[in-house]
Amino acid sequence: MQRISKRDYYLSIAAEVSKRSTCLRRQYGAVIVKNDEIVSTGYNGAPRGEDNCCDIGTCWRERNNIPHGEQYEKCVAVHAEQNAIISASRREMLGATLYLAGFENGKPIMNAEPCVICRRLIKNAGIETVINMSGEISI
């Protein structure tokens, strides 16, 4: 039996978490890990109590041809990294690692990276490392 690496283990959990995403464009899952323990998870979707794009069947940004990485303020979703961060205390995140998995049309986004806003939140949360399917990301 060959045992899965910890990196692949946590990335596979992030991939499973992404399956809860309510976004029609891209599905992301984030897992924050410290001292080999999962601190929190998050996926991208509308704030609690608001309509999800998957439920109403449409994405405003998609309908208006807004490219990826632009005009985030027009998206109803909270990012996976943001949801993972707000579900943990700063003490738990200091020195932690965030594992990030992203998918588009069912295909993995190998170089999934946090947006500019999420990068700021990751830094302020005290998370030291971000890992995606391609490796470690510089924050």
Backbone as a chain_set.jsonl record, in Angstrom:
{"seq": "MQRISKRDYYLSIAAEVSKRSTCLRRQYGAVIVKNDEIVSTGYNGAPRGEDNCCDIGTCWRERNNIPHGEQYEKCVAVHAEQNAIISASRREMLGATLYLAGFENGKPIMNAEPCVICRRLIKNAGIETVINMSGEISI", "coords": {"N": [[0.842, -1.186, 0.0], [0.558, 2.181, -0.856], [0.954, 5.169, 0.752], [-0.849, 8.215, 0.758], [0.509, 11.491, 0.28], [0.799, 14.146, 2.732], [0.373, 16.671, 1.646], [-1.081, 16.083, -0.725], [-3.244, 14.857, 0.488], [-4.489, 16.957, 1.995], [-5.049, 18.692, -0.131], [-6.85, 17.113, -1.543], [-8.968, 17.098, 0.219], [-9.632, 19.814, 0.127], [-10.507, 19.876, -2.522], [-12.823, 18.3, -2.3], [-14.307, 19.939, -0.581], [-14.774, 22.052, -2.302], [-16.87, 21.135, -3.795], [-19.157, 21.94, -2.567], [-19.545, 24.463, -3.397], [-21.425, 27.243, -4.634], [-21.183, 28.632, -6.899], [-21.485, 29.308, -10.357], [-19.516, 29.702, -12.233], [-16.814, 29.122, -11.351], [-15.508, 26.756, -9.044], [-14.317, 26.683, -5.842], [-12.348, 25.416, -3.16], [-11.141, 25.678, 0.145], [-8.776, 24.855, 2.647], [-7.649, 25.299, 5.849], [-4.782, 24.559, 7.62], [-3.053, 23.703, 10.561], [-0.324, 22.635, 12.44], [-0.714, 20.019, 11.543], [-3.457, 19.658, 11.769], [-6.798, 20.21, 10.807], [-8.025, 23.403, 10.687], [-10.068, 25.035, 9.66], [-12.524, 25.143, 7.011], [-13.563, 26.27, 3.736], [-15.751, 27.329, 1.102], [-16.594, 28.797, -2.088], [-19.349, 30.977, -2.358], [-22.648, 32.476, -2.174], [-23.412, 34.88, 0.423], [-24.693, 33.823, 3.629], [-28.171, 33.264, 3.688], [-28.712, 34.654, 1.375], [-29.582, 34.579, -2.158], [-28.268, 31.918, -4.055], [-26.188, 31.599, -6.929], [-26.292, 29.126, -8.265], [-28.805, 28.258, -7.533], [-30.578, 30.151, -8.572], [-29.9, 29.962, -11.159], [-28.3, 31.564, -12.746], [-25.521, 33.743, -13.428], [-24.521, 36.933, -12.728], [-22.116, 38.199, -13.478], [-21.179, 36.462, -15.461], [-23.248, 36.658, -17.373], [-22.811, 39.268, -18.161], [-20.368, 39.219, -19.338], [-18.016, 39.591, -17.784], [-14.632, 39.411, -17.257], [-12.617, 36.831, -15.652], [-11.153, 37.653, -12.532], [-11.715, 40.342, -12.515], [-13.704, 43.134, -11.45], [-14.762, 42.233, -8.91], [-16.5, 43.201, -7.037], [-19.008, 43.047, -8.104], [-19.83, 40.518, -7.898], [-21.736, 38.071, -6.214], [-20.674, 36.202, -4.548], [-18.843, 34.992, -1.682], [-15.479, 34.417, -1.271], [-13.737, 31.232, -1.187], [-11.4, 31.192, 0.388], [-11.868, 33.401, 2.026], [-14.174, 32.569, 3.421], [-13.113, 30.383, 4.815], [-11.254, 31.701, 6.433], [-12.881, 33.416, 8.032], [-14.078, 31.554, 9.576], [-12.339, 30.739, 11.48], [-10.156, 31.362, 14.302], [-7.765, 34.005, 14.768], [-5.562, 33.211, 16.263], [-5.516, 30.462, 15.762], [-4.767, 30.487, 13.125], [-2.25, 31.636, 12.85], [0.806, 31.114, 11.429], [-0.145, 29.03, 9.921], [-1.078, 26.832, 7.137], [-2.678, 27.246, 4.024], [-4.608, 25.314, 1.956], [-5.564, 25.157, -1.391], [-8.002, 24.461, -3.758], [-9.227, 24.553, -7.035], [-11.793, 24.605, -9.563], [-13.064, 24.54, -12.901], [-15.691, 24.181, -15.074], [-15.67, 21.496, -14.326], [-13.042, 20.747, -14.559], [-9.773, 20.642, -13.14], [-8.196, 23.578, -11.862], [-5.077, 24.042, -12.125], [-3.217, 25.947, -11.288], [-4.54, 27.479, -9.344], [-5.101, 30.46, -7.654], [-5.187, 32.783, -4.907], [-7.21, 35.742, -5.048], [-6.4, 39.281, -5.262], [-7.563, 40.59, -3.058], [-8.084, 38.43, -1.323], [-5.46, 37.6, -0.879], [-4.515, 39.667, 0.739], [-6.122, 39.295, 3.017], [-5.275, 36.734, 3.778], [-2.61, 37.226, 4.465], [-2.986, 39.032, 6.638], [-4.328, 37.364, 8.365], [-2.368, 35.77, 9.29], [-1.575, 33.481, 8.072], [0.92, 31.525, 6.688], [1.659, 30.036, 4.414], [0.517, 29.116, 1.172], [-0.87, 26.569, -0.713], [-1.385, 25.088, -3.833], [-2.544, 22.898, -6.481], [-0.361, 22.929, -8.139], [1.78, 23.576, -6.562], [3.59, 25.48, -4.069], [2.459, 28.762, -3.361], [3.504, 32.067, -3.71], [2.909, 34.524, -1.349]], "CA": [[0.0, 0.0, 0.0], [1.282, 3.453, -0.883], [0.218, 6.175, 1.508], [-0.943, 9.535, 0.123], [1.269, 12.526, 0.99], [-0.049, 15.099, 3.458], [0.014, 17.719, 0.683], [-2.173, 15.576, -1.561], [-4.363, 14.598, 1.386], [-5.199, 18.206, 2.265], [-5.587, 19.194, -1.403], [-8.037, 16.331, -1.898], [-10.047, 17.598, 1.08], [-10.03, 21.101, -0.464], [-11.285, 19.561, -3.72], [-14.146, 17.87, -1.842], [-14.981, 21.123, -0.054], [-15.205, 22.868, -3.454], [-18.126, 20.587, -4.328], [-20.254, 22.667, -1.919], [-19.614, 25.789, -4.004], [-22.687, 27.584, -5.295], [-20.815, 29.466, -8.043], [-21.645, 28.659, -11.656], [-18.313, 29.896, -13.053], [-15.682, 28.384, -10.796], [-15.748, 26.194, -7.723], [-13.089, 26.675, -5.048], [-12.376, 24.92, -1.789], [-9.953, 26.048, 0.912], [-8.608, 24.169, 3.927], [-6.572, 25.871, 6.648], [-4.195, 23.498, 8.436], [-1.957, 24.094, 11.446], [0.148, 21.512, 13.247], [-1.307, 18.803, 10.989], [-4.873, 19.593, 12.113], [-7.64, 21.122, 10.041], [-8.546, 24.502, 11.493], [-11.353, 25.393, 9.081], [-12.672, 24.972, 5.56], [-14.466, 27.234, 3.123], [-15.987, 27.237, -0.338], [-17.142, 30.054, -2.577], [-20.792, 31.012, -2.518], [-23.35, 33.663, -1.691], [-23.514, 34.979, 1.886], [-25.833, 33.124, 4.232], [-29.471, 33.909, 3.558], [-28.893, 35.278, 0.051], [-29.757, 33.635, -3.255], [-27.075, 31.375, -4.696], [-26.255, 31.578, -8.397], [-26.703, 27.792, -8.713], [-30.235, 28.108, -7.276], [-31.346, 30.999, -9.491], [-29.538, 29.507, -12.499], [-27.6, 32.562, -13.553], [-24.437, 34.514, -12.82], [-24.528, 38.275, -13.302], [-20.824, 38.461, -14.128], [-21.138, 35.653, -16.683], [-24.19, 37.275, -18.326], [-22.276, 40.547, -18.618], [-19.033, 38.971, -19.896], [-16.959, 40.137, -16.931], [-13.538, 38.423, -17.211], [-12.117, 36.388, -14.35], [-10.187, 38.551, -11.918], [-12.132, 41.741, -12.619], [-14.981, 43.595, -10.902], [-15.242, 41.325, -7.868], [-17.59, 43.822, -6.266], [-20.277, 42.73, -8.747], [-20.083, 39.096, -7.661], [-22.421, 37.87, -4.929], [-19.996, 35.154, -3.771], [-17.742, 35.151, -0.749], [-14.475, 33.459, -1.739], [-13.44, 30.077, -0.329], [-10.384, 31.59, 1.367], [-12.527, 34.303, 2.967], [-15.046, 31.772, 4.287], [-12.265, 29.6, 5.72], [-10.643, 32.626, 7.395], [-13.858, 33.915, 9.007], [-14.506, 30.428, 10.414], [-11.243, 30.385, 12.393], [-9.605, 32.481, 15.075], [-6.417, 34.39, 14.337], [-4.619, 32.356, 16.995], [-5.446, 29.181, 15.051], [-4.217, 30.662, 11.781], [-0.866, 32.102, 12.875], [1.757, 30.1, 10.992], [-0.863, 27.933, 9.259], [-1.015, 26.649, 5.688], [-3.976, 27.18, 3.359], [-4.63, 24.479, 0.753], [-6.575, 25.735, -2.271], [-8.334, 23.694, -4.956], [-10.194, 25.238, -7.872], [-12.298, 23.869, -10.728], [-13.892, 25.265, -13.863], [-16.285, 23.185, -15.974], [-15.288, 20.175, -13.874], [-11.613, 20.502, -14.742], [-8.969, 21.32, -12.12], [-7.383, 24.757, -12.169], [-3.834, 23.61, -11.494], [-2.53, 27.091, -10.675], [-5.526, 28.293, -8.625], [-4.45, 31.408, -6.746], [-6.07, 33.758, -4.262], [-7.286, 37.06, -5.667], [-5.659, 40.326, -4.544], [-8.224, 40.828, -1.771], [-7.846, 37.252, -0.473], [-4.049, 37.621, -0.49], [-4.411, 40.579, 1.884], [-6.735, 38.638, 4.173], [-4.402, 35.627, 4.161], [-1.474, 37.827, 5.183], [-3.425, 39.573, 7.926], [-4.752, 36.262, 9.228], [-1.17, 35.12, 9.814], [-1.3, 32.262, 7.312], [2.257, 31.685, 6.108], [1.87, 29.31, 3.168], [-0.642, 28.709, 0.382], [-0.487, 25.487, -1.622], [-2.385, 24.641, -4.791], [-2.165, 21.645, -7.128], [0.946, 23.098, -8.793], [2.832, 23.766, -5.568], [3.462, 26.58, -3.119], [2.207, 30.074, -3.956], [4.1, 33.182, -2.983], [1.882, 35.486, -0.893]], "C": [[0.886, 1.249, 0.0], [0.405, 4.521, -0.236], [0.272, 7.512, 0.783], [-0.133, 10.542, 0.951], [0.306, 13.462, 1.716], [-0.513, 16.222, 2.533], [-1.178, 17.27, -0.159], [-3.422, 15.283, -0.745], [-5.178, 15.883, 1.61], [-5.758, 18.835, 0.987], [-6.829, 18.413, -1.822], [-9.227, 16.732, -1.026], [-10.546, 18.94, 0.536], [-10.869, 20.873, -1.72], [-12.699, 19.105, -3.349], [-14.956, 19.056, -1.323], [-15.522, 21.978, -1.205], [-16.526, 22.381, -4.035], [-19.352, 21.199, -3.661], [-20.44, 24.063, -2.512], [-20.963, 26.004, -4.682], [-22.455, 28.451, -6.532], [-20.951, 28.67, -9.341], [-20.38, 28.734, -12.503], [-17.157, 29.022, -12.611], [-16.023, 27.914, -9.399], [-14.397, 26.083, -7.015], [-13.358, 26.09, -3.673], [-11.068, 25.284, -1.115], [-9.965, 25.287, 2.231], [-7.424, 24.817, 4.631], [-6.109, 24.802, 7.63], [-3.068, 24.079, 9.28], [-1.609, 22.899, 12.325], [-0.541, 20.202, 12.854], [-2.748, 18.579, 11.44], [-5.636, 20.604, 11.282], [-8.261, 22.13, 10.992], [-9.926, 24.904, 10.986], [-11.339, 25.11, 7.586], [-13.597, 26.061, 5.038], [-14.598, 26.96, 1.636], [-16.627, 28.534, -0.788], [-18.65, 29.935, -2.809], [-21.379, 32.272, -1.921], [-23.355, 33.687, -0.158], [-24.763, 34.262, 2.397], [-27.115, 33.951, 4.064], [-29.712, 34.593, 2.229], [-29.0, 34.203, -1.02], [-28.413, 33.215, -3.836], [-27.268, 31.369, -6.211], [-26.736, 30.219, -8.906], [-28.205, 27.577, -8.51], [-31.085, 28.954, -8.219], [-30.98, 30.714, -10.949], [-28.809, 30.507, -13.365], [-26.529, 33.27, -12.724], [-24.389, 35.878, -13.507], [-23.239, 38.556, -14.058], [-20.701, 37.691, -15.44], [-22.031, 36.275, -17.76], [-23.632, 38.559, -18.923], [-20.824, 40.448, -19.091], [-17.909, 39.637, -19.111], [-15.856, 39.082, -16.845], [-13.186, 38.034, -15.781], [-11.111, 37.402, -13.834], [-10.555, 40.018, -11.975], [-13.499, 41.95, -11.957], [-15.59, 42.621, -9.889], [-16.432, 41.892, -7.107], [-18.957, 43.514, -6.861], [-20.65, 41.261, -8.597], [-20.734, 38.937, -6.297], [-21.658, 36.92, -4.012], [-18.962, 35.698, -2.792], [-16.752, 34.062, -1.152], [-14.211, 32.367, -0.707], [-12.456, 30.452, 0.767], [-11.002, 32.483, 2.434], [-13.402, 33.522, 3.935], [-14.24, 30.924, 5.262], [-11.683, 30.501, 6.814], [-11.654, 33.094, 8.441], [-14.378, 32.807, 9.92], [-13.445, 30.008, 11.419], [-10.817, 31.611, 13.183], [-8.201, 32.792, 14.565], [-5.368, 33.514, 15.011], [-4.435, 31.018, 16.27], [-4.736, 29.298, 13.707], [-2.766, 31.109, 11.753], [0.088, 30.96, 12.525], [1.139, 28.941, 10.231], [-0.578, 27.89, 7.752], [-2.436, 26.571, 5.155], [-3.809, 26.361, 2.084], [-5.809, 24.931, -0.092], [-6.759, 24.873, -3.515], [-9.411, 24.443, -5.726], [-10.552, 24.414, -9.099], [-13.124, 24.797, -11.603], [-14.377, 24.261, -14.892], [-15.826, 21.77, -15.624], [-13.815, 19.838, -14.006], [-10.816, 21.267, -13.693], [-8.251, 22.54, -12.677], [-6.07, 24.522, -11.422], [-3.139, 24.748, -10.741], [-3.503, 28.029, -9.968], [-4.804, 29.182, -7.615], [-5.475, 32.316, -6.104], [-6.071, 35.072, -5.047], [-6.506, 38.064, -4.8], [-6.256, 40.562, -3.151], [-7.964, 39.658, -0.818], [-6.391, 37.178, -0.024], [-3.853, 38.518, 0.735], [-4.968, 39.933, 3.146], [-5.866, 37.499, 4.693], [-3.21, 36.156, 4.956], [-1.89, 38.305, 6.563], [-3.883, 38.487, 8.898], [-3.552, 35.552, 9.853], [-0.854, 33.798, 9.13], [0.008, 32.467, 6.563], [2.414, 31.092, 4.72], [0.541, 29.018, 2.492], [-0.147, 27.678, -0.629], [-1.667, 25.151, -2.522], [-1.873, 23.369, -5.464], [-0.81, 21.722, -7.834], [2.094, 23.281, -7.805], [2.534, 24.927, -4.645], [3.327, 27.892, -3.871], [2.875, 31.13, -3.091], [3.024, 34.196, -2.632], [2.535, 36.802, -0.524]], "O": [[1.843, 1.346, 0.769], [-0.739, 4.737, -0.638], [1.316, 7.898, 0.256], [-0.096, 10.453, 2.178], [-0.866, 13.557, 1.353], [-1.655, 16.674, 2.623], [-2.165, 17.995, -0.286], [-4.539, 15.446, -1.237], [-6.397, 15.893, 1.436], [-6.826, 19.447, 1.018], [-7.758, 18.985, -2.391], [-10.369, 16.706, -1.486], [-11.753, 19.177, 0.491], [-11.836, 21.596, -1.957], [-13.665, 19.483, -4.011], [-16.152, 19.163, -1.595], [-16.602, 22.559, -1.095], [-17.226, 23.144, -4.7], [-20.471, 21.002, -4.134], [-21.39, 24.764, -2.164], [-21.559, 25.076, -5.229], [-23.405, 28.945, -7.139], [-20.573, 27.501, -9.405], [-20.19, 27.913, -13.401], [-16.592, 28.271, -13.406], [-16.739, 28.59, -8.66], [-13.46, 25.47, -7.527], [-14.439, 26.246, -3.105], [-10.005, 25.207, -1.731], [-11.012, 25.098, 2.85], [-6.325, 24.879, 4.079], [-6.904, 24.219, 8.367], [-2.237, 24.844, 8.79], [-2.489, 22.24, 12.879], [-0.9, 19.39, 13.706], [-3.212, 17.44, 11.489], [-5.173, 21.725, 11.075], [-8.927, 21.771, 11.964], [-10.849, 25.095, 11.778], [-10.292, 24.872, 6.985], [-14.323, 26.694, 5.804], [-13.687, 26.432, 0.997], [-17.148, 29.29, 0.032], [-19.148, 28.956, -3.365], [-20.69, 33.038, -1.247], [-23.307, 32.636, 0.482], [-25.754, 34.119, 1.681], [-27.127, 35.164, 4.272], [-30.819, 35.069, 1.978], [-28.568, 33.067, -0.824], [-27.537, 34.046, -4.077], [-28.375, 31.16, -6.706], [-27.501, 30.156, -9.868], [-28.816, 26.795, -9.238], [-32.173, 28.543, -8.621], [-31.665, 31.169, -11.866], [-28.706, 30.329, -14.578], [-26.624, 33.376, -11.502], [-24.234, 35.961, -14.726], [-23.273, 39.097, -15.163], [-20.175, 38.216, -16.421], [-21.624, 36.404, -18.914], [-23.945, 38.902, -20.063], [-20.137, 41.459, -19.228], [-16.969, 40.178, -19.693], [-16.117, 37.963, -16.404], [-13.418, 38.786, -14.834], [-10.315, 37.946, -14.599], [-9.781, 40.863, -11.525], [-14.331, 41.044, -11.919], [-16.755, 42.237, -9.989], [-17.267, 41.146, -6.596], [-19.971, 43.7, -6.189], [-21.675, 40.819, -9.116], [-20.334, 39.591, -5.333], [-21.962, 36.838, -2.822], [-18.306, 36.711, -3.038], [-17.142, 32.912, -1.352], [-14.434, 32.556, 0.489], [-12.638, 30.085, 1.928], [-10.694, 32.341, 3.618], [-13.378, 33.779, 5.139], [-14.639, 30.762, 6.415], [-11.626, 30.11, 7.98], [-11.319, 33.164, 9.623], [-15.041, 33.083, 10.92], [-13.629, 29.025, 12.137], [-11.08, 32.746, 12.788], [-7.536, 31.927, 13.995], [-4.389, 33.121, 14.377], [-3.319, 30.507, 16.181], [-4.172, 28.324, 13.209], [-2.108, 30.973, 10.722], [0.164, 29.963, 13.243], [1.827, 27.967, 9.925], [0.064, 28.776, 7.188], [-3.296, 25.918, 5.747], [-2.972, 26.677, 1.237], [-6.923, 25.075, 0.413], [-5.801, 24.59, -4.235], [-10.389, 24.912, -5.144], [-9.744, 23.637, -9.609], [-13.791, 25.711, -11.117], [-13.573, 23.567, -15.515], [-15.616, 20.943, -16.511], [-13.387, 18.755, -13.607], [-11.141, 22.414, -13.385], [-7.765, 22.536, -13.808], [-5.978, 24.779, -10.222], [-2.547, 24.531, -9.683], [-3.312, 29.245, -9.987], [-3.995, 28.703, -6.82], [-6.522, 32.59, -6.693], [-5.061, 35.459, -5.635], [-6.015, 37.713, -3.727], [-5.518, 40.715, -2.178], [-7.659, 39.867, 0.356], [-6.112, 36.74, 1.092], [-3.115, 38.168, 1.655], [-4.362, 40.014, 4.214], [-5.733, 37.317, 5.903], [-2.848, 35.6, 5.993], [-1.216, 38.013, 7.551], [-3.83, 38.674, 10.114], [-3.7, 34.817, 10.83], [0.042, 33.073, 9.564], [0.182, 33.475, 5.878], [3.215, 31.585, 3.925], [-0.446, 28.709, 3.159], [0.858, 27.886, -1.309], [-2.79, 24.954, -2.057], [-0.855, 22.821, -5.04], [-0.186, 20.694, -8.095], [3.259, 23.152, -8.181], [1.38, 25.312, -4.458], [3.99, 28.114, -4.885], [2.804, 31.071, -1.864], [2.307, 34.675, -3.511], [1.849, 37.74, -0.119]]}, "num_chains": 1, "name": "protein.A"}
